[in-house]
Amino acid sequence: MKVLMVLTSHDTLGNTGKKTGFWIEELAAPYYVFKNAGAEITLASPKGGRPPLDPKSNEPDFQTDDTRRFEADATAMGTLGNTVKLADVSHDDYDIVFYPGGHGPLWDLTEDRNSVALLESAYAAGKVVALVCHAPGVLRDVKAPDGTPLVAGKKVTGFTNSEEAGVGLTDVVPYLVEDVLKEKGGLYSAGDDWGMYVVAEGKLITGQNPASSKETAILALATLAQPPK
C-alpha cells in the first residue's frame, strides 16, 4: 500500500505579517495511522523540499502524542525535509492521496495546476482521496470526469465558518472553506466546532478540523479495503 500526502508550500498568512503553512497534527496523526498499517508514505509539496510548518500548530496547547512522536522520529523528519515536487508525482503510483490542512493550502494548493490535475486524475482512477480541515477547500476548482465540480451532489465537510471566526481569520483567508464547498454544490455538513467529524462519499473522504485528522485517515484505509462494487 502506498500513500501520497500533499502539503502546502505557502508560508504567508495574507497581509498579517504572520507565518502559516501546514498544521502538524493533520500530518502527524494520519502519518502514523498509515505507517502502522504498513503503508509506504511519500510526502509532496508544490515546491518540494521542506514545507513550511504553521508555527501556531507547534505551540504547546496544540501538541499531541503524535506530533511529539513525529518530531522525535528521525525518519519522519527526514522525509518531511525532502518532500518531492508535486509536478513529479502521478496518482498511478498511489492507493491513497491525502491532503493535510493548515491555512497554507488555501493560497497555493487551491490554484496549483498540478494539485488540481492530481486530484482529478486520482478520483477518476478510483483512488481514495482524503482531505482534512482547510484542505477540502482545495477541491474548489477540481472537476469530476463529466466536467462538473467534483464536490457537486457529494457529502463533504471541512473547516466551518464559525471555526474560522473562532481563530479570527475570516477576513484574512482568501475564501471560507464551508462557503466554497456549498457554492460548488457540495452537500456540506459539520459537527460541533473543534469536535471530530468525518464524512465519506464513495472514495472521497473529508474531515472537518484537526481533531478529525486521525479518523479521516482511518476511514481512508477502511474505504481502500472495501471490495469494489
Backbone as CSV, one residue per row, in Angstrom:
resi,resn,N_x,N_y,N_z,CA_x,CA_y,CA_z,C_x,C_y,C_z
1,MET,0.842,-1.195,0.000,0.000,0.000,0.000,0.878,1.246,0.000
2,LYS,0.550,2.158,-0.897,1.317,3.398,-0.999,0.392,4.599,-0.817
3,VAL,0.862,5.543,-0.002,0.087,6.735,0.323,0.883,7.974,-0.044
4,LEU,0.233,8.898,-0.736,0.820,10.204,-1.043,0.170,11.242,-0.151
5,MET,0.969,11.970,0.608,0.473,13.056,1.442,0.980,14.373,0.857
6,VAL,0.050,15.275,0.563,0.373,16.515,-0.149,0.283,17.700,0.805
7,LEU,1.396,18.409,0.945,1.500,19.543,1.864,1.656,20.855,1.100
8,THR,1.289,21.932,1.760,1.419,23.269,1.184,2.875,23.723,1.142
9,SER,3.166,24.642,0.229,4.460,25.336,0.215,4.297,26.814,0.577
10,HIS,3.091,27.214,0.967,2.787,28.633,1.209,2.966,28.966,2.688
11,ASP,3.706,30.046,2.979,4.035,30.347,4.374,3.590,31.722,4.866
12,THR,2.823,32.453,4.066,2.462,33.825,4.439,0.969,33.913,4.725
13,LEU,0.614,34.389,5.913,-0.781,34.458,6.318,-1.400,35.779,5.849
14,GLY,-1.728,35.806,4.561,-2.322,37.017,3.989,-1.413,38.211,4.169
15,ASN,-2.013,39.327,4.597,-1.215,40.549,4.800,-1.010,40.850,6.276
16,THR,-1.068,39.792,7.106,-0.944,39.989,8.552,0.499,40.128,9.018
17,GLY,1.443,39.734,8.150,2.834,39.710,8.571,3.191,38.463,9.362
18,LYS,2.225,37.568,9.546,2.461,36.332,10.294,2.700,35.175,9.327
19,LYS,3.213,34.094,9.872,3.510,32.913,9.069,2.385,31.884,9.157
20,THR,2.266,31.081,8.116,1.338,29.958,8.121,2.033,28.782,7.448
21,GLY,1.268,27.769,7.091,1.833,26.571,6.469,0.894,25.408,6.685
22,PHE,1.462,24.224,6.931,0.616,23.062,7.220,0.471,22.914,8.732
23,TRP,-0.613,22.264,9.155,-0.900,22.049,10.577,-0.332,20.694,10.960
24,ILE,0.601,20.688,11.897,1.388,19.466,12.121,0.551,18.279,12.591
25,GLU,-0.479,18.498,13.402,-1.293,17.366,13.841,-1.955,16.668,12.658
26,GLU,-2.317,17.458,11.641,-3.016,16.902,10.479,-2.077,16.132,9.555
27,LEU,-0.784,16.287,9.760,0.204,15.437,9.106,0.546,14.251,10.003
28,ALA,0.866,14.540,11.259,1.421,13.512,12.138,0.425,12.401,12.457
29,ALA,-0.799,12.762,12.818,-1.774,11.726,13.202,-2.072,10.773,12.037
30,PRO,-2.393,11.284,10.835,-2.596,10.370,9.709,-1.325,9.605,9.326
31,TYR,-0.180,10.256,9.424,1.079,9.602,9.065,1.235,8.292,9.831
32,TYR,0.950,8.329,11.127,1.132,7.117,11.923,-0.006,6.114,11.743
33,VAL,-1.189,6.587,11.396,-2.251,5.649,11.014,-1.798,4.841,9.806
34,PHE,-1.279,5.540,8.812,-0.814,4.853,7.597,0.422,4.007,7.871
35,LYS,1.350,4.563,8.639,2.595,3.842,8.938,2.290,2.549,9.690
36,ASN,1.395,2.640,10.667,1.058,1.464,11.463,0.340,0.403,10.631
37,ALA,-0.262,0.818,9.531,-0.932,-0.125,8.639,0.028,-0.712,7.601
38,GLY,1.297,-0.326,7.687,2.303,-0.873,6.790,2.461,-0.137,5.482
39,ALA,1.925,1.068,5.405,1.983,1.822,4.152,3.372,2.396,3.893
40,GLU,3.671,2.525,2.619,4.845,3.290,2.173,4.352,4.704,1.906
41,ILE,4.917,5.683,2.590,4.403,7.056,2.553,5.359,7.968,1.812
42,THR,4.810,8.744,0.884,5.559,9.783,0.177,4.949,11.134,0.532
43,LEU,5.794,12.102,0.841,5.335,13.470,1.087,5.694,14.327,-0.119
44,ALA,4.744,15.134,-0.552,4.958,16.014,-1.708,4.461,17.411,-1.389
45,SER,4.963,18.382,-2.132,4.523,19.777,-1.998,4.801,20.476,-3.322
46,PRO,4.155,21.602,-3.575,4.369,22.275,-4.863,5.833,22.599,-5.155
47,LYS,6.570,23.068,-4.146,7.950,23.489,-4.370,8.966,22.403,-4.044
48,GLY,8.524,21.305,-3.403,9.461,20.291,-2.955,10.260,20.787,-1.760
49,GLY,11.163,19.957,-1.269,11.962,20.346,-0.114,11.128,20.396,1.155
50,ARG,11.572,21.190,2.106,10.887,21.267,3.403,9.718,22.245,3.332
51,PRO,8.500,21.786,3.557,7.355,22.688,3.520,7.258,23.490,4.814
52,PRO,6.595,24.636,4.774,6.509,25.470,5.964,5.502,24.930,6.976
53,LEU,5.912,24.874,8.220,5.047,24.473,9.321,4.369,25.711,9.893
54,ASP,3.052,25.639,10.067,2.356,26.725,10.754,2.873,26.767,12.193
55,PRO,3.553,27.843,12.575,4.164,27.857,13.906,3.142,27.717,15.034
56,LYS,1.922,28.172,14.790,0.903,28.067,15.832,0.573,26.611,16.141
57,SER,0.646,25.763,15.113,0.300,24.352,15.316,1.308,23.635,16.190
58,ASN,2.469,24.262,16.401,3.515,23.635,17.201,3.605,24.232,18.601
59,GLU,2.651,25.108,18.939,2.609,25.649,20.288,2.174,24.550,21.264
60,PRO,2.574,24.644,22.527,2.289,23.571,23.496,0.823,23.151,23.558
61,ASP,-0.096,24.100,23.453,-1.519,23.771,23.573,-2.016,22.892,22.425
62,PHE,-1.307,22.901,21.299,-1.764,22.157,20.128,-0.956,20.886,19.869
63,GLN,0.082,20.672,20.674,0.882,19.469,20.506,0.124,18.243,21.013
64,THR,0.370,17.108,20.385,-0.263,15.853,20.775,0.811,14.776,20.862
65,ASP,0.413,13.594,21.314,1.371,12.484,21.332,1.924,12.223,19.934
66,ASP,1.052,12.341,18.920,1.504,12.093,17.549,2.470,13.155,17.065
67,THR,2.209,14.426,17.390,3.127,15.472,16.922,4.477,15.354,17.610
68,ARG,4.470,15.011,18.886,5.749,14.828,19.599,6.497,13.617,19.057
69,ARG,5.760,12.567,18.766,6.379,11.373,18.191,6.996,11.695,16.836
70,PHE,6.270,12.453,16.020,6.749,12.793,14.685,8.051,13.601,14.778
71,GLU,8.066,14.586,15.649,9.240,15.458,15.735,10.454,14.737,16.317
72,ALA,10.210,13.629,17.027,11.323,12.841,17.557,11.712,11.691,16.632
73,ASP,11.011,11.560,15.525,11.189,10.455,14.575,12.116,10.924,13.449
74,ALA,13.355,10.470,13.487,14.349,10.938,12.514,13.944,10.601,11.083
75,THR,13.342,9.438,10.884,12.920,9.048,9.543,11.809,9.955,9.040
76,ALA,10.821,10.205,9.892,9.703,11.075,9.510,10.193,12.490,9.211
77,MET,11.039,13.019,10.069,11.530,14.377,9.872,12.415,14.473,8.635
78,GLY,13.152,13.406,8.356,13.963,13.400,7.139,13.106,13.419,5.894
79,THR,12.006,12.669,5.928,11.074,12.673,4.801,10.439,14.040,4.636
80,LEU,10.054,14.656,5.758,9.444,15.986,5.714,10.417,17.015,5.146
81,GLY,11.691,16.869,5.447,12.678,17.831,4.978,13.006,17.708,3.505
82,ASN,12.488,16.684,2.861,12.843,16.447,1.458,11.616,15.992,0.663
83,THR,10.519,16.749,0.758,9.319,16.380,0.008,9.597,16.457,-1.488
84,VAL,8.932,15.583,-2.238,9.089,15.603,-3.692,8.214,16.694,-4.283
85,LYS,8.583,17.161,-5.449,7.783,18.196,-6.113,6.486,17.586,-6.638
86,LEU,5.409,18.308,-6.430,4.101,17.826,-6.844,4.057,17.536,-8.345
87,ALA,4.809,18.308,-9.121,4.825,18.117,-10.569,5.422,16.769,-10.963
88,ASP,6.143,16.144,-10.040,6.838,14.899,-10.362,6.110,13.646,-9.894
89,VAL,4.891,13.812,-9.350,4.172,12.633,-8.861,2.984,12.322,-9.767
90,SER,2.586,11.054,-9.747,1.428,10.595,-10.511,0.532,9.769,-9.608
91,HIS,-0.759,9.908,-9.791,-1.696,9.120,-8.991,-1.496,7.620,-9.220
92,ASP,-0.944,7.257,-10.377,-0.763,5.836,-10.711,0.048,5.093,-9.648
93,ASP,0.916,5.822,-8.944,1.846,5.192,-8.009,1.271,5.025,-6.608
94,TYR,0.023,5.470,-6.382,-0.504,5.514,-5.019,-1.909,4.940,-4.928
95,ASP,-2.217,4.431,-3.738,-3.551,3.907,-3.451,-4.427,4.956,-2.779
96,ILE,-3.796,5.815,-1.987,-4.496,6.877,-1.269,-3.763,8.190,-1.496
97,VAL,-4.527,9.238,-1.771,-3.984,10.599,-1.837,-4.605,11.368,-0.675
98,PHE,-3.760,11.887,0.217,-4.230,12.512,1.450,-3.685,13.934,1.561
99,TYR,-4.572,14.888,1.810,-4.182,16.295,1.963,-4.388,16.758,3.405
100,PRO,-3.320,16.960,4.184,-3.453,17.647,5.459,-3.796,19.128,5.219
101,GLY,-4.331,19.758,6.261,-4.698,21.170,6.108,-3.684,22.118,6.710
102,GLY,-4.208,23.100,7.415,-3.467,24.303,7.731,-3.975,25.371,6.779
103,HIS,-3.695,26.619,7.077,-4.207,27.684,6.206,-3.468,27.785,4.874
104,GLY,-2.220,27.319,4.837,-1.417,27.448,3.619,-2.093,26.956,2.350
105,PRO,-2.740,25.768,2.367,-3.341,25.247,1.138,-4.360,26.171,0.483
106,LEU,-4.980,27.051,1.280,-5.971,27.957,0.699,-5.343,28.861,-0.354
107,TRP,-4.067,29.165,-0.175,-3.398,30.057,-1.122,-2.747,29.316,-2.288
108,ASP,-2.061,28.209,-2.012,-1.330,27.609,-3.141,-1.976,26.355,-3.723
109,LEU,-2.348,25.389,-2.900,-2.840,24.137,-3.458,-4.182,24.298,-4.160
110,THR,-4.965,25.281,-3.749,-6.256,25.515,-4.399,-6.083,25.817,-5.874
111,GLU,-5.057,26.594,-6.203,-4.876,27.063,-7.575,-3.725,26.361,-8.298
112,ASP,-2.998,25.516,-7.603,-1.856,24.842,-8.221,-2.348,23.842,-9.268
113,ARG,-1.917,24.016,-10.504,-2.440,23.183,-11.594,-2.066,21.721,-11.405
114,ASN,-0.910,21.458,-10.792,-0.515,20.069,-10.555,-1.384,19.421,-9.476
115,SER,-1.764,20.218,-8.493,-2.650,19.714,-7.452,-4.028,19.408,-8.023
116,VAL,-4.565,20.335,-8.797,-5.879,20.135,-9.415,-5.863,18.892,-10.305
117,ALA,-4.816,18.772,-11.126,-4.715,17.624,-12.038,-4.579,16.315,-11.273
118,LEU,-3.801,16.334,-10.192,-3.628,15.135,-9.379,-4.960,14.671,-8.783
119,LEU,-5.696,15.613,-8.217,-6.968,15.260,-7.593,-7.970,14.761,-8.631
120,GLU,-8.006,15.422,-9.771,-8.935,14.988,-10.818,-8.590,13.590,-11.322
121,SER,-7.314,13.343,-11.572,-6.916,12.048,-12.131,-7.029,10.940,-11.093
122,ALA,-6.699,11.242,-9.833,-6.798,10.229,-8.786,-8.245,9.810,-8.583
123,TYR,-9.143,10.789,-8.536,-10.550,10.464,-8.339,-11.095,9.678,-9.532
124,ALA,-10.748,10.116,-10.720,-11.236,9.437,-11.922,-10.733,8.002,-11.998
125,ALA,-9.549,7.755,-11.442,-8.964,6.418,-11.476,-9.449,5.525,-10.331
126,GLY,-10.339,6.058,-9.501,-10.885,5.259,-8.416,-9.992,5.153,-7.196
127,LYS,-9.025,6.076,-7.071,-8.185,6.081,-5.881,-8.964,6.700,-4.713
128,VAL,-8.544,6.387,-3.496,-9.133,7.032,-2.327,-8.508,8.417,-2.195
129,VAL,-9.358,9.432,-2.119,-8.915,10.818,-1.992,-9.456,11.353,-0.672
130,ALA,-8.559,11.777,0.220,-8.961,12.227,1.551,-8.319,13.578,1.862
131,LEU,-9.119,14.461,2.455,-8.645,15.808,2.770,-9.230,16.223,4.114
132,VAL,-8.445,16.989,4.893,-8.908,17.338,6.231,-8.741,18.824,6.521
133,CYS,-9.702,19.363,7.275,-9.698,20.726,7.810,-9.819,21.777,6.705
134,HIS,-8.767,22.541,6.432,-8.821,23.514,5.336,-8.607,22.868,3.974
135,ALA,-7.992,21.698,3.954,-7.658,21.077,2.673,-8.869,20.766,1.789
136,PRO,-10.062,20.438,2.312,-11.191,20.247,1.403,-11.469,21.460,0.509
137,GLY,-11.017,22.625,0.936,-11.181,23.816,0.097,-10.424,23.735,-1.208
138,VAL,-9.361,22.930,-1.252,-8.581,22.829,-2.491,-9.360,22.096,-3.579
139,LEU,-10.510,21.549,-3.230,-11.380,20.937,-4.237,-12.169,21.978,-5.028
140,ARG,-11.993,23.234,-4.711,-12.785,24.315,-5.325,-12.837,24.256,-6.839
141,ASP,-11.689,24.078,-7.478,-11.622,24.105,-8.945,-11.448,22.718,-9.547
142,VAL,-11.584,21.685,-8.713,-11.405,20.310,-9.188,-12.707,19.822,-9.824
143,LYS,-12.566,19.204,-10.991,-13.738,18.761,-11.745,-13.856,17.228,-11.726
144,ALA,-15.093,16.778,-11.773,-15.373,15.358,-11.958,-15.142,15.018,-13.431
145,PRO,-15.092,13.726,-13.768,-14.863,13.352,-15.173,-15.871,13.953,-16.147
146,ASP,-17.081,14.273,-15.677,-18.084,14.861,-16.578,-17.997,16.382,-16.677
147,GLY,-16.984,16.978,-16.045,-16.768,18.411,-16.151,-17.472,19.242,-15.102
148,THR,-18.290,18.622,-14.269,-18.958,19.350,-13.192,-18.020,19.443,-11.988
149,PRO,-18.291,20.356,-11.050,-17.462,20.404,-9.842,-17.448,19.046,-9.138
150,LEU,-16.282,18.615,-8.727,-16.148,17.294,-8.125,-17.066,17.113,-6.916
151,VAL,-17.215,18.184,-6.127,-17.988,18.042,-4.888,-19.497,18.128,-5.119
152,ALA,-19.925,18.517,-6.306,-21.352,18.724,-6.554,-22.148,17.449,-6.268
153,GLY,-23.155,17.580,-5.408,-24.010,16.447,-5.082,-23.373,15.408,-4.185
154,LYS,-22.181,15.723,-3.626,-21.473,14.763,-2.773,-21.422,15.272,-1.330
155,LYS,-21.489,14.333,-0.399,-21.366,14.671,1.017,-19.918,15.089,1.311
156,VAL,-19.763,16.266,1.873,-18.438,16.788,2.203,-18.502,17.567,3.506
157,THR,-17.337,17.723,4.124,-17.198,18.614,5.260,-15.855,19.316,5.153
158,GLY,-15.588,20.207,6.078,-14.344,20.965,6.101,-14.457,22.023,7.188
159,PHE,-13.412,22.772,7.388,-13.355,23.803,8.427,-14.571,24.725,8.313
160,THR,-15.278,24.882,9.419,-16.527,25.654,9.387,-16.260,27.153,9.421
161,ASN,-17.263,27.909,8.977,-17.170,29.371,9.060,-17.009,29.814,10.511
162,SER,-17.698,29.125,11.421,-17.616,29.523,12.832,-16.259,29.180,13.438
163,GLU,-15.648,28.100,12.973,-14.293,27.787,13.432,-13.309,28.831,12.920
164,GLU,-13.484,29.262,11.661,-12.607,30.315,11.121,-12.784,31.612,11.895
165,ALA,-14.027,31.922,12.233,-14.275,33.117,13.048,-13.628,32.961,14.419
166,GLY,-13.631,31.733,14.929,-13.054,31.476,16.242,-11.564,31.726,16.305
167,VAL,-10.874,31.560,15.176,-9.438,31.839,15.153,-9.146,33.235,14.597
168,GLY,-10.213,33.993,14.337,-10.060,35.394,13.955,-9.508,35.639,12.571
169,LEU,-9.722,34.688,11.631,-9.109,34.840,10.311,-10.128,34.917,9.173
170,THR,-11.379,35.145,9.513,-12.423,35.220,8.485,-12.088,36.224,7.401
171,ASP,-11.538,37.369,7.798,-11.249,38.439,6.832,-9.827,38.379,6.291
172,VAL,-9.072,37.357,6.663,-7.682,37.204,6.214,-7.570,36.162,5.110
173,VAL,-8.284,35.048,5.264,-8.184,33.960,4.290,-8.780,34.366,2.947
174,PRO,-8.291,33.767,1.842,-8.799,34.130,0.516,-10.226,33.657,0.275
175,TYR,-10.670,32.658,1.008,-12.053,32.195,0.925,-12.335,31.354,2.155
176,LEU,-13.609,31.126,2.415,-14.027,30.279,3.522,-14.350,28.885,2.983
177,VAL,-13.787,27.871,3.600,-13.930,26.503,3.114,-15.401,26.101,3.042
178,GLU,-16.144,26.343,4.098,-17.555,25.971,4.116,-18.312,26.632,2.968
179,ASP,-18.072,27.920,2.757,-18.784,28.642,1.692,-18.463,28.064,0.319
180,VAL,-17.189,27.802,0.064,-16.773,27.303,-1.253,-17.380,25.927,-1.530
181,LEU,-17.358,25.046,-0.532,-17.919,23.710,-0.746,-19.413,23.779,-1.049
182,LYS,-20.099,24.679,-0.384,-21.528,24.856,-0.650,-21.760,25.477,-2.031
183,GLU,-20.958,26.488,-2.365,-21.123,27.174,-3.659,-20.907,26.221,-4.832
184,LYS,-20.041,25.223,-4.649,-19.756,24.260,-5.712,-20.744,23.095,-5.725
185,GLY,-21.762,23.187,-4.895,-22.809,22.172,-4.912,-22.594,21.014,-3.968
186,GLY,-21.615,21.122,-3.091,-21.373,20.051,-2.139,-22.490,19.945,-1.121
187,LEU,-22.778,18.743,-0.700,-23.776,18.507,0.349,-23.043,18.618,1.687
188,TYR,-22.797,19.869,2.076,-21.934,20.160,3.222,-22.657,19.897,4.537
189,SER,-21.943,19.280,5.464,-22.432,19.127,6.830,-21.249,19.255,7.770
190,ALA,-21.516,19.475,9.043,-20.445,19.630,10.019,-20.946,19.206,11.383
191,GLY,-20.020,18.860,12.248,-20.332,18.559,13.636,-20.085,19.786,14.487
192,ASP,-19.944,19.568,15.781,-19.646,20.675,16.684,-18.282,21.271,16.351
193,ASP,-18.144,22.566,16.541,-16.843,23.202,16.338,-15.791,22.503,17.185
194,TRP,-14.671,22.181,16.559,-13.487,21.591,17.171,-13.680,20.121,17.561
195,GLY,-14.853,19.554,17.268,-15.073,18.144,17.536,-14.744,17.301,16.321
196,MET,-14.628,16.007,16.512,-14.298,15.102,15.409,-15.515,14.906,14.513
197,TYR,-15.318,15.081,13.208,-16.410,14.883,12.252,-15.808,14.550,10.890
198,VAL,-16.205,13.411,10.350,-15.675,12.934,9.067,-16.837,12.395,8.246
199,VAL,-16.829,12.659,6.943,-17.854,12.098,6.062,-17.191,11.437,4.859
200,ALA,-17.902,10.468,4.301,-17.415,9.771,3.109,-18.489,9.788,2.045
201,GLU,-18.064,10.010,0.819,-18.930,9.886,-0.355,-18.168,9.001,-1.324
202,GLY,-18.461,7.701,-1.270,-17.659,6.783,-2.056,-16.215,6.840,-1.600
203,LYS,-15.304,7.114,-2.517,-13.881,7.150,-2.182,-13.377,8.566,-1.888
204,LEU,-14.298,9.520,-1.747,-13.936,10.883,-1.348,-14.222,11.032,0.145
205,ILE,-13.160,11.258,0.922,-13.256,11.341,2.378,-12.850,12.748,2.806
206,THR,-13.666,13.388,3.651,-13.299,14.721,4.145,-13.502,14.785,5.653
207,GLY,-12.587,15.504,6.321,-12.650,15.703,7.765,-12.732,17.183,8.085
208,GLN,-13.378,17.511,9.193,-13.733,18.909,9.479,-12.587,19.767,9.998
209,ASN,-11.712,19.220,10.817,-10.778,20.057,11.583,-9.617,19.197,12.095
210,PRO,-8.674,19.776,12.846,-7.548,18.971,13.314,-7.967,17.732,14.106
211,ALA,-9.016,17.845,14.905,-9.475,16.708,15.708,-9.972,15.555,14.837
212,SER,-10.223,15.826,13.568,-10.764,14.831,12.646,-9.692,14.151,11.805
213,SER,-8.438,14.564,11.976,-7.399,14.104,11.046,-7.126,12.607,11.169
214,LYS,-7.058,12.091,12.384,-6.785,10.666,12.565,-7.920,9.823,12.000
215,GLU,-9.158,10.197,12.306,-10.305,9.431,11.829,-10.458,9.514,10.313
216,THR,-10.035,10.629,9.729,-10.068,10.742,8.266,-9.144,9.705,7.642
217,ALA,-7.969,9.537,8.230,-7.021,8.538,7.725,-7.541,7.119,7.959
218,ILE,-8.137,6.887,9.114,-8.689,5.559,9.411,-9.794,5.216,8.414
219,LEU,-10.663,6.190,8.115,-11.740,5.941,7.158,-11.192,5.757,5.749
220,ALA,-10.116,6.460,5.423,-9.490,6.265,4.116,-8.988,4.826,3.970
221,LEU,-8.375,4.314,5.009,-7.894,2.923,4.976,-9.064,1.951,4.858
222,ALA,-10.113,2.205,5.621,-11.273,1.317,5.572,-11.924,1.335,4.195
223,THR,-11.947,2.504,3.581,-12.533,2.633,2.235,-11.685,1.886,1.216
224,LEU,-10.377,1.984,1.353,-9.472,1.279,0.460,-9.684,-0.231,0.547
225,ALA,-9.995,-0.700,1.739,-10.131,-2.136,1.972,-11.454,-2.700,1.461
226,GLN,-12.411,-1.826,1.170,-13.716,-2.305,0.709,-13.609,-2.895,-0.685
227,PRO,-14.259,-4.026,-0.926,-14.232,-4.592,-2.279,-14.982,-3.699,-3.251
228,PRO,-14.546,-3.626,-4.505,-15.233,-2.775,-5.475,-16.649,-3.278,-5.712
229,LYS,-17.539,-2.306,-5.914,-18.946,-2.655,-6.142,-19.152,-3.100,-7.592
